């Protein structure tokens, strides 16, 4: 009876959480799984586990009061279609065997030991929260920022609202040629009237509206055949109104000779670059310019100029020459990859690779031992694979790790006999956000967005999130 009431009415308000817990604790649930990280990897894994096993309860914790991780704080505001996966995640959260605990940080509020005592299985999916540095002289200058932090700034990640990037100069030089780098370039060069229709933060919108940036360089250490951005991202850049994309013809010498030998996705991307090159006019006619440059490695930053070593390709490797080139760089954004951090000292962590070493998601006992795994401890997403691929890639990996978990349970490789208590006891004095609390935050953000003609106006202060959530 209670199950039917929960599925068919929204009149219970905050009592929904009590009903869900009653159902979970008074049904056939015998196995408890905790997922650390409420981003795509965590939700996709939860979806698959709940579907495959009917006697499992899944609790998801996240250090932020709000769910969705990279989808909320990493996807560009002008890509709302990518955020539609939130609908799938919300459906998963509606399962009576699912619970969300926001504002709960591993290594701070709970330890890995705490979780292992209270759950049969732990799945770590807390992502990659650090960026790789260039390793050049004067990298700590005020005009050098992380592209990851820049994205977090315009997407409203708590703590990033005070980044205050200096957009008063004419040039931005982005080091890196992945999708994040192109996203940042597009956000800087996009018409402000288009950005007003997105869920970009209001403070970022104000900054971009007053931006003096006219030229954005996108610099990579290898050639056109090795770019990491996708054809979709490039098409969007090429279509930006009142922005000229200008390629250097010398970067494409010999490229047309090998196009037919490329795999289809790379071939299509290369053909689009060659087509754009062939159609570009000798003279740039627009004020705003997107300037991709290849075969350059950053060497030294001095004031508002970035010195690069000129490379040449030898097979698939970029090899430095004795030649150099200096580019103007009023603002430098590094975008050369992410890495994860070790959230708990008891966790086996590869500091060099910046990830949790694992075999098909099963966490290793030791970095140097590739055969022995920790029973009941798993990882997925960028924490386990490194920062590679798109959300679809993350989904496939999460499904695979979820299958490993289910297989291990069915094969009785994990002791599931002992009763486990979950988190309620350890969090009794901690202000955490339930799924119902998130729904209040969600409704408030949409309400605020309606007032200014946007899909939502994100709340960026954790204290305010907790207040809205009723914590």
N, C-alpha and C positions, 0 to 999 in steps of 0.2 A: 504493500500500500504506500509506504513512504517513498519507495522508488518511483512509483507512478506520479506521485505528487511533485517530486523534484523535477521530473522530466517534463511535466506539463504545465507548470505554473511559475511565474516570477514574483509571486506575492509574498514570498517569505523573507525577502531582503537579506539582512545579515544572518538570519537563521539558516540560510542555505548551507553554510559551512558546517553547522551542527548536524544537519540532516545527512550531509555527505559523510561526515565522520561516523555517524551512527550506522549508516549503511555499510561503510567499509569495515567497521569493527564488529559488526554483527552479521556478517555474511560468511562466505567460505574463504575469505582472504586469509592466507597463512604466510605469505612471502612479502617482505618489505624491501623496496628498492628506493634509494635516494639518488637523484640526479643533481649534480652541482653545476648550475649554469642553465639559465632559461632562454638561451638563444636557439637558433635553428637546429643545431645538433641535439640539444637536450630535448626539444619538443618532438623532433622526428623519431628519436629513440623511444621516448615515452609512448608515442602513438603506436609504434610497432609492437612494443612489449605488451601494452594493454590489449591490443588486438589479438596477440598470439596466446596470451596466458590470462585465464579468467580468475585465478586465485592470487593475483599480485596487486599490491597497492604501491603506487608511485608517488613519492613526494619530490617536488622540484624546489630547490633553494637557489636564490640569486642574491648577490651582494647589493644590487639595486632594488628599490621598492617596486620597480616596474619590470615586466617581462619583455621578451623578444630580442634582446641583445643586439646582434649585428643588423637585424632587419630594421629595428627602430633607430639605432644610432650609427649605422654604417652605410645603409642604402641611401643614395642621393635623393633629396627632396623631390626632384623632378622625375623620379622613377616610381610613381605610386603603384604601377602594375606589379612591380617586384614585391611590394609589401602586401599583396593579396594573400600571401602564404599565412598571414596572421589569422585569416579566417579558418584555415585548417588547424592552426595551433589552438584557437579558441574552442573549436569543436572538441579537440583532445582534452582541454581543460574542463569541459563539461562532463567528463566521465566521473562517476561517483567514486572511482578508485584513484582519482588524481587529486593532489593538493599542491598549492603553491605557497611558498614561504619567501616573501620578498624582504629585502633589507637584512639579510642574513649572510654574513661573509665567512667563507671557509678560511681558517687561520686566524680569525679574529673573534667571531661570535661562537663558532663551533670548530673543533679540531677534527682531523681525519680519524683520530682515535675515538672521539665522541660518536662520529657517524658509524664507524665499524661496530661499535658496541650496540647501536640501536637499529641497524639495518643488516639484512643478509647480504645485500649487494650495493656497492657504490659505483656510480658512473660519473666520471669527471668530464665536463664539457664546458669549462669556464673560459675557453677561447684564448686569444692572443692580445695582450694588453700593453705591449711595449713595441717600439719601432727600432729597427736597426739603424745605426749611425753611419755617417759617411766616413768618419775617421780621418778628417782633414784638419789642417790648421785653422784656427779661429771659428770652428764649428759652433761654438757656444755664443757667438755674437747674437745680439737681440733680433737681427733680421733673418735668422735661420730658425725655421719651425718644422715640426713634424707634420707631414700631410695627414697622418692619423689624427693628430690633435686638431688640425684645421677642420677635418670632417666632423669630429666630435663637437667642435665649436658650433658649426652651422646646423648640426643635427640635435643639439640640446642635451648632450651627455652631462649629467651633473658634475660640476668641477671644472668643466671646459669653458664656461660662460665668460670667464675673465681672461681668455687668451688675447683678445684685442690685437689682431694682426694689423700691421701697418700697411695699409693699401694706398698710401699717399704718393708712392712712386709710380713710375710708368711701366716698370718691368717686374714680372714674377718669373723666376727660373725654377722649374720643377725638375728635380733629379730623380729619374725613374720613369718607366714607360708602361706601367700596368694600368688596369682599369681604375684604380684609386687615383692615380696621377691624372688620368683623363677626366675623371669626375671632378676633381678639384679645378682643373683648367676650365672645364665647361661652366662650373658654378661662378668662377671669377669673370668669365666673359659673357655669360648669359644676360639677355635683356632683363632689367629689373622688373618690368611689368609681368613677365612670365614667372619669375620666382615668387611674386606676390601671391600666386595661385596655389603655392605648395605649402607644406608644413614646415618650411624653414623657420628657424627661430627669428623673432622680430628684431632682436639686437643684431643678428647677422645680416638681416635684410637691410637694416639702417646702414651698417658698415659698407655693404656692397653697393648700396644706392649712392654713397659718397666716394666710392672708389675712383682713383685716378689711373688705375692700371689700364694700359693699352696693349702691351705685348706680353704673351705668356710663352716662354720657351719650355719645351718638353724634351729633356735630354736623356739619352740612353747610351750605355757603354758599348752596346753591340749594334748590329745593323738592322735594316728593315725586315729581314727574314726572321729575326729573333724577337721582335716586339712582343710584349706580354698582353697588350690590350686586345680586345675583341673587335670584330667587325661592327657589332652593334654600337659600341662606344664611339668608334671612329665615324660611323655614319652620322651620329648625332652631332659630333663636332663639325663635320663638313656642312651640316645643314643649319648651323647657328646663324641667325640673321645678323647682317652688318659685321660679320667677322670673316676675315680672309685667312685661310690655311695656306701657308707657304712652305713648300718643301725645298731642300737643297738638292738640285739635280745630281751633283757629284756623289751624293749618298746612295744613289740608285744605279751606279755603273755596274753593268753585268747582271742586274737583277732580272730583267726581262728575259734573259737567256735561260733562266732556270725555273721560271714560273710553272711551266707544264710538268715539271718533275715533282712538284710539291703536293703534299696531301691536300685534300679538298678544302678543309677550313683555312689552312694557311694560304692556299692558292687564291681563294676568294678575297681574303684580306689583303694580300699583296697586289692583286689586280686592282683593288679599290684604291690603294695608295698610288699605283702607277697611273691609273685613270685621272685621279685628282692632280697628280704632277703634270700630266699632259695637258690638262685644261687650265692650269694656272696662268695668269697673265704676268708679263715681265714686271709690271709695276703694281705694287700693292695699292689698292684704291680705297680701302676702308681704314678707319681709325684704329679699330681693334684687330689684333693679329694673333693667330695661333701658329707657333713656329716649332715644329718637331725637328730635332737635330740628333743625328746618330754618331756612333763611334767616338764618344767623348766620356772620359772618366774624370770626376772632380779631383782636383789636386790641392788647391789653396783658395781660401776666401780672404780678400783684402778689401775692406770697406764695402762698397757696393759693386764689386766685380768678383766674379768667380772664374778662377783659372782652371782649364781642363787640359788633360793630356789627350792627344789625338791617338786613337787606336786604329788598328787594321785587323780584319778578320782573317784568321788562319784556321781553316776548317770551321768549327763552330765556336771557336774561342776568340775573345777580343784581346789582342796583344798590343801593349803600349809601344808607341814610336817615340822619337825624340822631339816631335812637334807638339806645340801647345796652342791653345786659343783661349782668349778671355771673353766672357759674355757679361753684359750688364745684369746686375741682380739686386734690385732694390729690396726684394724679398725672395728668400730661398726656401723652398719646401722640399724636404727629403721624403722620398717615397720608394724606398728600396727594400721593403719587406717588413714583416712583423715577427715577433717572437713572444712566447708565453712566459709567464713568471711562475715560480714555485710557490704555491699558496700555503703549503704546509711542510714543515721540516721533515716529517715522516714519509713524505712522498718521494719515490724514486724519480729523479728529474735530470734530464740531460741539459746542463747549462749551456753547452756549446751550441747545440742544435736548437735550444729554446723550446723543448717539448717534453712530454712524458713518454719515455720509451715503452713500446708495447708490441705485442704480436697479435694481429687481428683484433685489436682493442683490449686485449688482456695485458694489464700493466706488469712490467718486469720487476723483479725484486732488486736487480742491480743493473746499472747502465752497461756494465761490461759482460753480463751474463745474458745471452740472447735466448736462453731456453727455459729458465725458471720464472714463473709468474706468481703474482700475489693472488691467492684465492679470493674471489669475490670483488676484486677491484678492476675497473675497466676505464677506458677513456675513448672519447670520440671528438670529432670536430677538429679545429685547428690546434687544440691542445695536444692531440694525438698524431696529427698528420703534418703539422706545420701549416702556415698560411697559404694554402693552395686551392685553386678552383673557385667556383661560384656556389650559390646556394644549392643548386642541383647536385653538385659534387658532395657537398656536406650531407645532403639528404641520403645519398647512396651509401656513404660511409657509415652514417648513423644507423641506417637499416641493417647494414652488415654487422655492426657491433651489437645491435639489439638481437640479431639472430644468434650471435656467439653467446650472449647472455642466456637466451632461451634454451639453446642447445646444451649449455653447461648445467642449467637447472634440470633439464630432462635427463641428462646423463648422470645426475647426482654427483657432479664434481664439486658442488658446494653444499655445505651442511646447512640445510634449510629447516631442520627440526626444532631448533631452539626458538622460543618466542622472542620477538623483538618489539620494542616499545615505540619507536619513532621519535619525533623531535619535541613533542608537546612539553615534556618535563623540563628539558634544558632551556626552552624558550619562554617559560612562564613569566619571566620578568623582562623579556626583550620585546621592544616595539617592532613587530614584524607585520608585513602586509599580506593578507590572504587574497585569493582571486577576486573575492567580492570587493575588497579594498581597491584592487587594480581597476575594477569596473567603475568605481566612483571616480578615480583619477581620469580614466578614459572619457567618461561622460563630461567631466569638468573641462578637459582639454578641448573636446569637440564644441562645447558651449562657448568657450572663449574664442575658438576659431571662427565660429559663426558670426561673432560680433565684428570681426575684421575681414570677413570674406575669404577665410582660409579653411582647409579641411580640419585643422586642429591648431591650437596654440599650446605647445608643449610646456609643461611645468618643469623647470630645470633645477629647482632647489629641493633637496631631499626633505628638509624640514617641512616644506609646504606640501610635498607629496604625502607625507605621513599624516599631516593635518587633514588633507582632503580625504584620505583613505579612512579617517576616523580612528587612527591608531593612538 
